[in-house]
Amino acid sequence: MASLSDNGDNGTQLRTLSLRRDEQVLQQPSLEGHEENDDGPGLDQVDRGRAAWRMLLSAFIFESLLWGFPLSFGVFQNYYSQLPEYANQPYVSVIGTVASGISYMGAPIIIPFLKRTGKYRVYMIWVGWSICILGILASSFARTLPTVIFTQGVMYGVGFTVFYYPIIGMVNEYWVARRGMAYGVLCSASGFSGIFMPLTLEALLKRFGLPTTLRAVAVGLAVCTGPLIPLLKARKQPARAVGERDTSGPRATEVRDDSVPESTTDWGFLRVPLFWIYTVSNLMQGLGYFFPALYLPSYATALGMSATQGALLLSIMSVSQVLGQLSFGYLSDRRFSVNVLTLTSTSVTAIAVLTLWGLARKFPVLCVFTMIYGFFGAGYTAMWARMGTAVTSDGTAAFAAFGLFNFGKGLGNVLAGPISGGLLLNSVDTVKYGAGRYKAVILFAGSCMLASAASATASYFRPWKASTARH
């Protein structure tokens, strides 16, 4: 799944979604230039000090556990598909895609709200966190697919959106000059949880069954994260009059009144053709991106592998995703062409899906696929910030563009569930491409990646090519 505004820009990463490297664009530079504030007693330091590290550690735990849960849905997908009441339900995947998709799609809605009502962030964290825990708990009592979609999908997704972005806003207040380092730590959170969470969930499901596992997860997440909420506090800042210059840091900055809404966003970038090229590319990438995470455990089971091996594939992919985002983010910061990086990401993932996944029959081949797919596929979102600056030079407008890219990713995520349900075949034939049952899913996912690459290629054939070369 960004950063927020002065009092909390928002991803993983806006998360968005979830602090992924891409979240860096979501902040506003209200504290830029501060390294530490020692104007008076009780003021929290920036980029250092106990309060800053406490905030970052708390955010890391929230990120790893509460975002790691929906990212591990492939384990539940495999388990649900083997239960008699869900065995013939092709739309079980909607549960997971809705949960993670809402967190992306909510970014353009929640961030402007936070910019105007930042003082309510702590209350939003409590409310959103409670909705997440209650959603998991309620799903343990669900007996029909629509009920599970609402509780484990919609409730969890809404709750995550409500509590996540306020936390990222607080992180932005404490980490300014070293914000890249802070986001790097948060980026690694999902990879950290991805190592153990899929395997843990698979073991619990195997031993205790679905209802008990969901209740244990709800209690475990509540116990591990609930006591940390009182530690999530906005940074104490020196009281100064609006417009007064802060000279405590090496670069003077003007104090802004966060209670006053910021200037209207310049939506002129919506008339820039390059924005729509990136939008189409992003939407197509989002449509195809989530299928491996949804179906790899089930695919492995269809080939005769154990459920543990299926969960291990998700763990490998999770680690590769973090490495990919950090690597593509680093290359982006080094001024590599965003178009080249985007084409590399989508082209390699398309080839990997259509060949390695579709033709895989052995566990080692699937492991290689997950490593390649996770690395290059996740690297795409690290380009969002640069895409925003490529279509507009206005910081606020670039922030808005980033939010729309999040929305597009979430839309593709949500649509992936019902689309895949219509593509799954009834029978498994391990000799055929995609084990027969998953042939159409694999072809669709690969085609979406190819379409994303083709759309990005269009940026080279118009007059705006020259401007994007600088980005």
N, C-alpha and C positions, 0 to 999 in steps of 0.2 A: 502496500500500500503505500513527505511534504512539509510545508511549514505554514505559518499564518501571517499576521501583520505585525504592527509595532508591538502590540501586546500579545502576539502569538500568531505568526504566519504559519501556514502550512504548506509527506508523506508520507517507508515505511518508508518512499517514501512516499506546497501543500504539505501523506502516507505514504499527501496521501500517503496509503495505502503505503505501508503500510510501511518505516522510515527508510525508506529506500533512498538511495542516493539522489533520486529526482526531487526529493522534497526540498532541496536547497532553494529552489526558486520561490518558494512560498513565503519567505520572510520579507519584511520591510525593514529598511535600515535605520530604524529610529534610534538604535543604540550603537550604530556603527562608530567605531573609533574608540569605544570605551574598553579599557583593559581592566580597570578596577575602579571602584568608587569608594573613597575613604573620606567622604565629605563630613560624615558624622557618625555617631554610634548607631549600631544596629543595621547598617547598610550592607547589603550582600555584594560580594565581589563578582566581577564578570570574568569568565574564562578561567576561573581558579577558585579555590576555597571550598570549604566543607559543604556549603549550601548548593553550590553549582554541581559538585560531584554527586551529592545525595539526589538531586533532581535527575541527573543523567542516569544514575543507577536504577532509580525507581522507574523511569521511562523505559529503560532496557528490559526490565522484568515484565512490565505491562506488554511491551511489544513482543517479546519472545513467547509469552504464554497465551495472551488473548488474541494475538494475530496468528500464532502458530496453530491454534485449534482449527480455524476454518481452512488453513492451508493444508491440513492433514486429512481433509474430508475424503480423499481417495480411499482411505482405510475403511471409513464408514460406507462409502459407495460399494465396495466389494462385499462388506458384511450384509448390508441391506439387500443386495441382489441375491443373496443366498437364503433369505428368510422367505417362508411360504407366502406371507401376506404381501411381500414386495417383489417376489420373483418375476412376476409378469408385468411389473410397472417399469416402462421405459424411461420415465421422467424422474427417477430417483436423483439423478445428477443435479436437478434444479435446486435441491436443498443447498448444496455447497456453492453453486454459482450465485445464488441469490445472496447468501451470507457475505461473500467477499465482494460481489458486484456492487451492493448497496454502499459499501464503505468507500468505493471509488466514486460512484455517482453522487454521493452526498457532499463531496468536496465543494463544488460551486455554490451549494446552498448554505452549508454550515459556516464556511469561512467568512463571507460577508456579514453573517449574523454575529460572529464573534468579534469582528472589528468594531461593532457598535455596542456590544453588551459584554465586554471582556470581564466585567466584575462578577459575572455569574458563572465563570468557568469552573470553579470548584463544585458548584451545585450540578453543573452539567456532567462532570466526571462521576459524581455519585449516582445520578439518574441513569446515565448510559451504562455504567458498570453493572448496576442492578438489573437493567433490562437484559444484558448479556447473560448473567448468571441465571436469571429466571427463565430465559429462553431455553437454555440447556436443560434446566431442571424440568420444565414443562414438557420438553420433547421426550423425556423418559416415560411419560404417561401417555403419549400419543399412540394411537393405533391405526391411523389412516395417513396416507401420504400428504394430503392437503394440510393436515394438522402439523405434521413434521416440517413441511416447508415453511409454515408460518412461524413455528417456534424456533427450530434450529436454524432456519434460514432468515426470514424477515426480521424477527425479533432480535436475533443476534447481530445481524447487519446494521440495523438501526441503532442498537445500543452501542456498538463499536464506533459508529460514526459520531455519535453524540459525545462520547468520552475521549476519543482519540485526539481529535484536533485541538481541544483545549490543552492537552498535555504537551503537544508539540509546540504550541504557542509559548508555554512556560519555558520549555527547553531553549527556545530562541532568545528569551530574555536573559538567560544565564550565560549562553554561549554565543559570542559575537565574532571576535577575531579567530577563535578556534572552532567555529561552528562546523567546518568541514570535518574536523576530527570527531566532534560530537555526533554528527550524522553517520560517520563511518562506524562508530560504536553501535549506534542504533540499527544500522544496516545489517550488522552481523547478528542481531538478535534473532531474526527469523531463521537464519542458518543454524544458530546454536540450538534453538528449539526443534528445528527440523531434523537434527541428528537423533534425538531421543523420543520426540512426541509420537511420530507414526508407529514406531516399534512398541512404545508403551501402550498406546491405544489398541493396537492389534493384540497384544498380550492380555489386556483387560477384557476385550471382547471375547477372546477365545476362552477365558477362564470363567468370567462372570456373566456374560451375555450383555445385551444392549441396554436394558433399563438400569441395571446396577452400574454399568460403566458410565453412562451419562450422568447419573447422580453422583458418582465418585468424582467425575471430572468437574461438575459444578461445585462441589464442596472443595475440591483441591484448588481450583482457580480462585474461589472466594477466599480461602485461607491464605494462599500465597500472594494475592494482590490486594485484598481488602485492607489489611493493616498498613499498606503503603500509601493509601489515598491521603491520610492526614499529612504526609510528607510532601505532597504535591502542592506547593505554595508558589504564588507569584513572587517574583523577585522584588525585594524592598529597594526602592530607588530614592534618591535625594529629592526632596520637595523643592521645586523651582517654579517660578512663574512661567506661563506659556510664552514661548518666544525667547526666553532667556537662554544665553549660550552656556553650555556645560564645558568648562575648561579643565576638568579634572584629568582627562585623558590626553594622549599625545596629539589628537586631532579634535579640535573643538567641534561640538555638534549642537544643534538647536533642539531644545526640549519641546516636544509636541504634546498637545492635549489629546490623549487617547479617547476621551469622552466625546470628542467632536468628530463626526463622520468625516472621512477623508474625501478628497475631491473626486468627482465623478470619473469613472473609468472611461478612457478613450477606446471605444469599440471599433475604431477605424480599421484595425487589423482584419476584421471580418470581410472587408472588401479586398483584401490581399489574396490573390490566387494561391500563393504558396501556403497560406494557412489551411486552405481547403485540401490541398495536396497532402499536407501532413495529417489533416483530420481523417481523410479517407484511408491513408496508410495506417494510421493508429487504430481506426475502427476495425479494419480487416485483420490487423495483427491481434487485436483483442478478441475477435471472434474465434480465431484458431488457437490462441495461446494456451487456453486452460484445459484442452482435451487430454493431453498426456497426464497431467496431475489428477484428473478425474478418473481415468480409465486404466492407467498402468497397473495398479494392483489387480483389477479384474482381468486385464489382459494376461498378466502373469499366471493367475489362477486358471484361466482357460487353457493355457499351455501346459498345465500340470505342475506348476511351481507352487510352493507353499505360500500361505498368507504372510508369513514373516518375510519371505523374499520380496513380495509385493510391497510391503511397508518399507523395506530397506531401499527399494528404488526411489521412493519419495524422499527418504533421508538423503540419499546421494544427490538427487535433484535440488533439494533445498540448499545444500552447501554450494553446489555449482552456481545456483542463482545469485547468491551473495557475492561470490568471486566474480561473476560476470558483471554485475552492477557496479562493483567497485572498479573493475578494470575498464569498462566502457566509460564510467564517470571520469576516471583518471585521464583517459585518452581525450575525452571531451574537454577537460580543463586544459590539456596541452594543445588545444586549438586544432585538433584533427577535424576534418570536414564532417559535419553532422550528417550530411547526405551519404558519405562513404560508410560511416559507422552504421547508419540505419540500414543501408543496403546489405552490409555484411551480416548484420544481425538477422534480418528476415530471410536472406538467401540461404545462409547456412542452416537455419532452423527448418526451412522448407525441405531442403535436401535430406536432412537428418530424419524428418518425419516420414517422408515418402520412401526412403530406402531402409534405414536402420530399423525404424519402428515397424514399418509394414512387412519387412522380410524377416524380422527377428524370430528365432525359435529357441534360442538358448539364453540363459540368465546373463552370462558375460556380455553378450551383444546388447541386451537391454540396459545393462550398466553403462556401457559406452554411450548409448543413445541418451540416457538421462544426463550424463555429464556434459555432452555437447549441447543438448537442447537447453538444459538449465543455464549454462554459461552464456550462450549467444541469445537465447530467447529473452532472458531477464535483462540483458544489457540494453534492450530497446528502450525501456522506461527511463534509463539514465539520460536519454537524449531529449526528454521533454523540456527541460530547462533551456537547452540550446535552441530547440525548435521555437520556443516562445520568443527568445531574443532575435531569432532570424526573421520573424514576421513583424516585429515592432521594436522600436528603440526605447519606448516608454516602459519604465519598470512596473507600474501598476497594470498596464495593459498586458505585459508579458506574464504577470501573475494571473490575470484573468484567462489568458490563453492556456496556461498550465492547468488551471482548473477545468477547462473544457477538454483538455487531453485526458485528464483523469476521468471525466464523465464518459468520454468515448470508450475508454478502457473498461469502465464498469458496465456500460451498455453491452459491449461485446461479451463480457463475463456473464451477465444475466441471460443473454440470448443463447449462450453456448449450451445451457441445460436443456431447454426444450428442443433445440435443433438436434442435439446429439440423440435425444430420445427418439426422434423420428428417423434417425439414420441407423440405429442399431438393428442388426438382423437377429433372428431367433436362434439360429443354429450355429454351433462352433465346429469349424473344420481346420485343424491345426496345419493341414497341408496347404491350404489356400492362403493367399495374401491377406494379412491382417487377421489371421485365424478365422476368416470368413465373417464372423459376427461383427468385427470392428473395421472391416474393409472401408465402408463408406465414411466412417468417422475419421479414419486416417487420411483418406483422400481429401475430405473436406478441410481438415486442419492444414494439410500441406498446401492445398489450393489457396486458402486464406493467406498463408504466409507468402506465397508467390504473388498474390494480388497486392499485398502490402508492399512488397519489393518493387513491383511494377509501378505502383502509384508514386513511390518515392523517386523512382527513376525520372518521372515527368519533370522534376525540378531542374533537370539538366537541359531541357529543351525549350525553355522560355526565357524572356529577358531578365527575369529575377534570378537567373543562375548566377550572375556576377555578384549580387548582394549576398547570396547564401554561401558563396565561397569564402566569405570572411567569417562565417559562423561555423 
